[in-house]
Amino acid sequence: MYHPLPELGIVHGRMSITRGGVFVIYYVNTTVPDLAFERAAVTFLNRAQRWFPGSIALKYPVTTVTDFLTAWDRIAATVNAAGGQVHCGAILTHAEAGGRSPSGREGGLEFTPHDPYARICELDMTVQNAQIGRLTRLPWARHGFLVLCGCNTANPAQPGETPVAQTFALRQGVPTLGQVGFSSFSTTWDTLTRTTPASREICLWAYGGLRNMLAWGQSATGRRLPARVFR
C-alpha cells in the first residue's frame, strides 16, 4: 500500500538507512467509530519505515488547528534532538482546494466538515495557505518528501489561487504530493476498493470516479489518480 509512487520515482522497497524520522499527522473524529484516517495513517507509516529502515516513527492524531500546529513543531523538535533529518511525512485530513473560492471561503486543511448553514470561524477549522506559509521548516533530508492525502490538495479553489500542496512545497523546500481530486479510502492501491470497519490496511488517495469526473474532468475508471508533485 502507498507503493510504488512513480510520481517520485519510488519503485524499490528501500531508499535510505541514514538516521532520521518519518511521520504522519492524521485527523481524529471521536464520533466516527471506524477510525479510517488513523488506519490509513498507520498503513502509510508502516510503508515509510520499509522505505527508510531504522527511522524514528512519529504519529500525531489531531482534531483542531492548534493540535496540527503543535504536532508540526514537535516533529521538528524530536528529529532535531535525535540529530537526524526527516525522510518523509504524510498528512491525512479533510481538505479543500487551496486559496479563496468564488464564494469567498478560504480552503486548506480541514478539521471539521464545512457546514454552510452553521458556519464555524474559519481559522478554528482550517489551516489556510497563510498559516502553511509560516510553518516551522522541518529538517528535511535531501531526498525528503511530503504527501498530502486530503481531497483536492493539488487543486486551486479558482484560477490564480495557490494549491495547498504548492504552498507546503514552497515553504518546506521539498517535493510535495497533492491530490488532483476528491480522496477516498481504499483497501487496494491501484484501484478503488471500498473499505469496511474490519479493513486493517487501507490508503487515502484520489481515484477516478463520477465525482472527480464531474468536478475536475478526471477519468471515471476507478483507478488511482497520479498525484501532482510540486517542487
Phi, psi and omega per residue, in radians:
M1 nan 2.542 -3.044
Y2 1.065 0.349 -3.092
H3 -2.641 2.397 0.011
P4 -1.379 2.921 3.045
L5 -2.068 1.386 -3.102
P6 -1.081 -0.363 3.095
E7 -1.009 -0.530 3.134
L8 -1.936 0.113 -3.108
G9 1.315 0.336 -3.121
I10 -1.559 1.833 3.140
V11 -2.204 -0.215 -3.131
H12 -1.807 2.849 -3.026
G13 -1.372 -0.469 -3.061
R14 -2.228 2.353 -3.066
M15 -2.052 -0.594 -3.055
S16 -2.775 2.592 3.043
I17 -2.148 0.297 3.088
T18 -1.326 2.721 -3.108
R19 -1.119 2.363 3.123
G20 3.050 -2.956 -3.086
G21 -2.302 2.718 2.987
V22 -2.226 2.595 -3.042
F23 -2.521 2.760 2.936
V24 -2.345 2.447 2.950
I25 -2.105 2.218 -3.046
Y26 -2.441 2.633 -3.099
Y27 -1.361 2.410 3.081
V28 -2.118 2.203 3.017
N29 -2.131 1.867 -3.019
T30 -1.192 -0.209 3.120
T31 -1.498 -0.135 3.139
V32 -1.860 1.940 -2.976
P33 -1.289 -0.336 -3.010
D34 -1.397 -0.228 3.061
L35 0.891 0.785 -3.071
A36 -1.106 -0.707 3.136
F37 -1.051 -0.742 -3.139
E38 -1.147 -0.743 -3.138
R39 -1.113 -0.697 3.098
A40 -1.182 -0.632 3.129
A41 -1.161 -0.757 3.114
V42 -1.107 -0.681 3.093
T43 -1.051 -0.780 3.106
F44 -1.115 -0.768 -3.097
L45 -1.082 -0.689 3.090
N46 -1.095 -0.721 3.094
R47 -1.139 -0.741 -3.128
A48 -1.067 -0.646 3.115
Q49 -1.238 -0.408 3.025
R50 -1.357 -0.612 3.042
W51 -1.140 -0.721 -3.031
F52 -2.193 1.339 -3.074
P53 -1.081 2.463 3.140
G54 1.485 0.006 -3.114
S55 -1.338 2.724 3.043
I56 -1.307 2.243 3.139
A57 -1.730 2.097 -3.111
L58 -2.024 2.293 -3.020
K59 -2.379 2.062 -3.049
Y60 -2.235 1.954 2.986
P61 -1.389 2.476 -3.126
V62 -2.400 2.568 3.078
T63 -2.181 -0.298 -3.092
T64 -2.313 2.937 3.057
V65 -1.044 -0.749 3.132
T66 -1.054 -0.734 3.084
D67 -1.004 -0.768 -3.116
F68 -1.101 -0.832 -3.118
L69 -1.099 -0.675 3.109
T70 -1.152 -0.768 3.131
A71 -1.061 -0.724 -3.137
W72 -1.053 -0.793 3.133
D73 -1.174 -0.585 3.113
R74 -1.172 -0.599 3.072
I75 -1.063 -0.842 3.133
A76 -1.036 -0.799 -3.096
A77 -1.146 -0.721 -3.086
T78 -1.180 -0.806 -3.117
V79 -1.201 -0.710 3.101
N80 -1.093 -0.706 -3.137
A81 -1.127 -0.512 3.138
A82 -1.508 -0.031 -3.140
G83 1.203 0.502 -3.104
G84 -2.074 -2.877 3.111
Q85 -2.335 2.863 3.117
V86 -1.531 2.103 3.088
H87 -1.371 -0.852 3.131
C88 -2.824 2.847 3.102
G89 -2.659 2.843 3.105
A90 -2.455 2.500 3.071
I91 -2.080 2.129 -3.095
L92 -2.104 1.678 -3.141
T93 -2.509 3.011 2.886
H94 -1.141 2.737 3.106
A95 -2.771 2.753 3.013
E96 -2.212 2.731 -3.137
A97 -0.915 2.515 -2.972
G98 -1.307 2.590 3.104
G99 1.582 -2.965 -3.079
R100 -1.587 2.232 3.139
S101 -1.418 2.915 3.088
P102 -0.983 -0.461 3.115
S103 -1.357 -0.171 -3.127
G104 1.708 -0.069 3.140
R105 -1.396 2.414 3.090
E106 -1.586 2.214 3.101
G107 -1.478 3.135 3.140
G108 2.667 -2.785 3.051
L109 -1.337 2.294 -3.004
E110 -1.950 2.471 3.132
F111 -2.063 -0.052 2.920
T112 -2.564 2.513 3.082
P113 -1.044 2.415 -3.127
H114 -1.255 2.198 3.102
D115 -1.974 1.865 -3.064
P116 -1.159 -0.240 -3.113
Y117 -1.668 -0.218 -3.134
A118 -2.543 1.227 -3.002
R119 -1.197 2.359 3.024
I120 -1.703 2.616 3.106
C121 -0.870 2.183 -3.015
E122 -1.006 -0.694 -3.092
L123 -1.206 -0.281 3.100
D124 -1.483 -0.281 -3.062
M125 -2.129 -0.179 -2.998
T126 -2.281 2.276 2.929
V127 -1.580 1.792 -3.032
Q128 -1.504 2.977 -3.113
N129 -0.991 -0.645 -3.125
A130 -1.077 -0.691 3.110
Q131 -1.264 -0.696 3.106
I132 -1.048 -0.652 3.137
G133 -1.239 -0.133 3.108
R134 -1.971 0.074 -3.135
L135 -1.089 2.632 3.009
T136 -0.969 2.362 3.069
R137 -1.379 2.104 -3.140
L138 -1.281 2.719 3.116
P139 -1.394 1.307 -3.059
W140 -1.246 2.499 2.966
A141 -1.251 2.833 -3.125
R142 -1.052 -0.547 3.137
H143 -1.657 0.142 -3.029
G144 -1.131 2.722 3.087
F145 -2.708 2.790 -3.120
L146 -2.193 2.415 -3.141
V147 -2.062 2.168 3.027
L148 -1.828 2.068 -3.046
C149 -1.699 -0.168 -3.090
G150 -1.257 2.815 -3.080
C151 -0.976 2.371 2.895
N152 1.023 0.460 -3.109
T153 -1.265 -0.188 3.048
A154 -1.751 0.030 -3.040
N155 -1.902 2.478 3.010
P156 -1.447 2.623 3.127
A157 -1.120 -0.501 3.050
Q158 -2.851 2.863 -3.132
P159 -0.930 2.352 -3.142
G160 1.662 -0.225 3.102
E161 -1.568 2.859 -3.054
T162 -1.818 2.188 3.081
P163 -1.073 2.674 -3.137
V164 -1.027 -0.787 -3.112
A165 -1.091 -0.625 3.127
Q166 -1.167 -0.674 3.111
T167 -1.125 -0.729 3.063
F168 -1.055 -0.782 -3.113
A169 -1.085 -0.735 -3.134
L170 -1.144 -0.713 -3.103
R171 -1.320 -0.745 -3.024
Q172 -1.545 -0.363 3.107
G173 1.277 0.473 3.105
V174 -2.307 2.703 3.032
P175 -0.979 2.308 -3.111
T176 -2.232 2.176 -3.134
L177 -1.622 2.279 3.069
G178 -2.156 2.749 -3.106
Q179 -1.512 2.390 -3.071
V180 -1.591 0.174 3.112
G181 -2.899 -2.917 3.099
F182 -1.261 2.367 -3.079
S183 -1.583 2.692 3.101
S184 -2.403 2.690 3.006
F185 -1.459 2.404 -3.095
S186 -2.480 2.597 3.075
T187 -1.604 -0.077 3.045
T188 -2.256 2.692 -2.996
W189 -1.482 -0.786 -3.012
D190 -1.417 -0.519 -3.139
T191 -2.330 2.693 -3.102
L192 -1.311 2.100 3.056
T193 -2.254 2.055 -3.029
R194 -1.046 2.539 -3.119
T195 -1.639 2.899 2.966
T196 -2.256 2.909 3.093
P197 -1.011 -0.353 -3.132
A198 -1.538 -0.143 -3.124
S199 -1.222 2.117 -3.055
R200 -1.565 -0.757 -3.111
E201 -1.877 1.918 -3.113
I202 -2.383 2.842 3.076
C203 -2.216 2.836 3.046
L204 -2.091 2.026 -3.046
W205 -2.756 2.922 3.051
A206 -1.574 2.300 3.132
Y207 -2.188 2.695 3.086
G208 -1.162 2.357 -3.129
G209 -3.017 3.108 -3.059
L210 -1.057 -0.754 -3.090
R211 -1.094 -0.786 -3.138
N212 -1.273 -0.477 3.061
M213 -1.171 -0.787 -3.115
L214 -1.234 -0.682 -3.058
A215 -1.424 -0.660 -2.966
W216 -2.271 0.046 3.121
G217 1.283 0.363 3.136
Q218 -1.381 2.920 3.113
S219 -1.179 2.777 3.118
A220 -1.951 0.557 -3.033
T221 -1.430 -0.261 -3.056
G222 1.450 0.058 -3.136
R223 -1.525 2.770 3.122
R224 -1.052 2.293 3.081
L225 -1.552 2.172 3.116
P226 -0.991 2.376 3.082
A227 -1.199 2.708 2.994
R228 -1.601 2.327 -3.094
V229 -1.808 2.170 3.049
F230 -1.849 2.398 -3.090
R231 -2.198 nan nan
